[in-house]
Amino acid sequence: MPDSYAGIVSGPPGAGKTPSLHAWADFYLRNSRPVVLFAFDDLPSNLRGPLGTYCHDRLEEYEKSGLATLVDCYSSMAGVPSQEKYALKNRADLNELSLLITDLLSEKVKLGSPKVIIDSATPLFTYKDPSLVVQFLASVAAKVKAKGGAFVVSLTSGTVSDEVFKRMETLTDMAVEMRIFEAEGRKKREIRIAKARGQRVYEDWIPFYIGTKTVSINVGEDPVRYERLKKALYPKPS
């Protein structure tokens, strides 16, 4: 995974966006990269359990050291006081969100290349004009990348028009798509890299599985397919 980029992870409910972002966060935390997770879809207290398993029970350690930071963007909607150090008073206020991101970037950049994750951006599009939200996310992405960091947002499929979604993809360096469907009486998940600026793209849909501690990708026993995926995901050494 590169250090500096803007990315979007999209898919329908249940496709695996949040667990994948948790695994993403674990990768960066294990490599001493600070991660700031803006929790829009649930209370941070409810996320610590599943996120902690992906972090192999080291989440508390990461939070104490400042590497991991969870921002409560949900309590204000529920009308309850937040128990977190960082929280939004109004999750629909883009100015408040922008200021908090700026403050946290200045704080976390001292620890390394900061990673800012918004899970998910769907509520922002519910409260605000989609054009304003896209403009806001593009501005934040530029701000984070200027600090040598990464900015990743998740988005539920079908919540914005195709035109808005294409604008979102245009502004990002990496676009990952997920889908879930039923086959042979079981729910199955697939993932593909729709866009990866500056890298080879593996556009085929690939089966993937969500475990309690990891997310795994299955390329089967086809050695040609495996090598193609390996070249897409792992850059050549300089």
N, C-alpha and C positions, 0 to 999 in steps of 0.2 A: 504494500500500500504506500502511495506517495505521501509526503508530508504536507504539501500545500496544494489544495484544489477545492472546488465547489462541486458538491454532488447531490443527487436526488435519488431516493429509493421510493418506488411507487408500486402499488398493488391493492387488490381488494381487501376487505376485512378478513383476517385469519390467514393471509398469505404468508406471514412471517416477517413483516417489516421490523417490528419492535425487537423480537429475539435476535434478528440479524444485526440490528444496531447495537444490541447489548454485546454480542460477540465482537463486533467492530470496536466497541469501547474497550473491551478486555484486551484486544490486540495492542491498542495504543498505550493503555495503562501499564501493561507488562513491559513495554518498551520505553517507559518513563516519559510519556507524552501526556500532558494535562488534558483532561476531558471535562467539558461543561455540558451537561444534559438538561435541556429545557423540557420539563415534563408537562405537556399540554393535555394529554389524554387520561392522566391518572395522577393520584397523589404520589409524591416521591416515597412516602412510607410504604405504599403498596408495590412500588417498583424495586425497592432495595432487595427484597427476597429473590426474585428471578434474576435481577442484575448481579446480585451477589454470587449466585451459583455459576454464572458465566465467568465471573471474576475469580472463581475458585476460592471463595470465602475470604478474599483479600479486600473487599470493598471498603470495610471499616478502616483498614490500614490506609487505603488510597485516599479516603475522605480526610482522615486526620492529617495526612501529609500535604493536603491541598491539591493532589493530583486529580482527584475525582470531586466534582461539584454538581449537585442536583439542585435545580432551580424550580420552585413550586409555581406553576402557572395555572394550577387547577383549583386551588382552594377558593380563590376569589369568585369563581363561577359557582362553586358549591355554597358560598356564603358563610364559610367558616374561617376562623383565624388560621394562618399558616404557622406550622411548627418549624419551618426551615429558616436557615440563616439568610437565604436569598429567595425572594418571592416577588411576584408581580401583584400590585394592588388591583390592576385592571388588565387582564390578558389581551384585551382588544386594543390597548393603547400602544401603538407602534413606537411612539416617542419614548415611552417608559422602557419598552423592550430594547430599543436601540441604545439608550443610555446605560442600561444594565450590561448589555453585551460589551459595550466599550469599556466599562469599568472592569469587568471580569477579564477581558483580553489584556488590559494593562497589568493586571495582577498575575495572570497565569503565564504570560509570555516569559516571565522571569524563571519559570520552571522548565521551559522548553517550548516546542512547537505546539500551540494550543489547538484543540479540536472542539468545535462548537456543534452540537447536535440538537436539532429541533424535532421532537417527536410528539405530535406531528404538526405540520403547518396547516392541516385541514381546518381547524377552528378559525385561523386568521382569515381564510377565504370566506368563512361563514359570516364574520362580523364586518369585514371591510370590502371595498371595491377591489376585485381581482387585479386590476391594473396597478393599483397602489401597493398591493401586497407583493406582486412580482417586482415592482420597482424597489420596494423596501428590502426584499430578500437579495436582490442583485447588489444593493448598496452594502448590506451586511457581508455578503460573500467577498466583495472587494476589500472591505475593511479587515476581514479575517485573513485573507490571502496576503495582504500587505504586511501582516505580522508573521508571515511564514507558516500560517496555520491552515486548517481544513474546516470547511463549513458544509454540513450535511443535513438535509431535511427529508423527512418522510411525508408522503402524501397519499391519501386514499384515492384509488382510481374512481373516476366518475364524479368527483366532487367539483371539478372545474371543467370548463369547456375544452375541446381539443385545441382550440387556438391558444388559450392561456397555458395549457400544458406544454405545447410546442415552444412557447416563449420561455417557459421555465427550463426546458431542456436546452434551448439555445444558449442560455446564460450559464449553464453548468459545464464542468469539465468531464463529469462522469455521471451516467444515468444507468441505474440498475432497475430492472422490471421484475416483478414477481407475479405469479398467478397460482390459483388453487382450483382444483376440479375433482370430480369424483370419477373413479375408474375401477372396475372390478370390485365394487362395493366398498372402496376405501378412498379417503381423501388424499390427493397427491399434490405436491407442491413442485413448482418449477421456477427457475431463475435464469435471467440472461443479462448480459452486459450490452445495453443498447448503444452506449456511447462511452468512449474513454479517450479524451483528447490527448494526443501525443503518444498513445499506445495502441497496439493492435487490439482489435475488438473481436470477441468471441460471441457471435450473435445468436447461436443456436440456443434453444431452450434446454436447460439441464436440470434433471431431478435433484432436489435437495431435501434434507431432513433436519428437523428441529429436535434436538435432544435437550436434556435438562442442563447440560454443561457446555454444549457446543452446537454449532450448525455445520453439517457436513454436506459436501457436494458429491454426487455420484456420476462419474463419467463412464461407468460400465467397464468392460474389458477390452474396448477398442483402443489399441495403442496409438493409432493415428489421431483419434479424437483427444486422447489424453495429452499428446504432445502439442496439439493446436491450442488447447486450453492453457497448458503450461506456458507457452510462448506469449499468450494474451495476458496472463496474470503476472508473470515474472519477467521483468525487464532484463535485457542482457547486461552482464556486468561490464562496467566501464574500464 
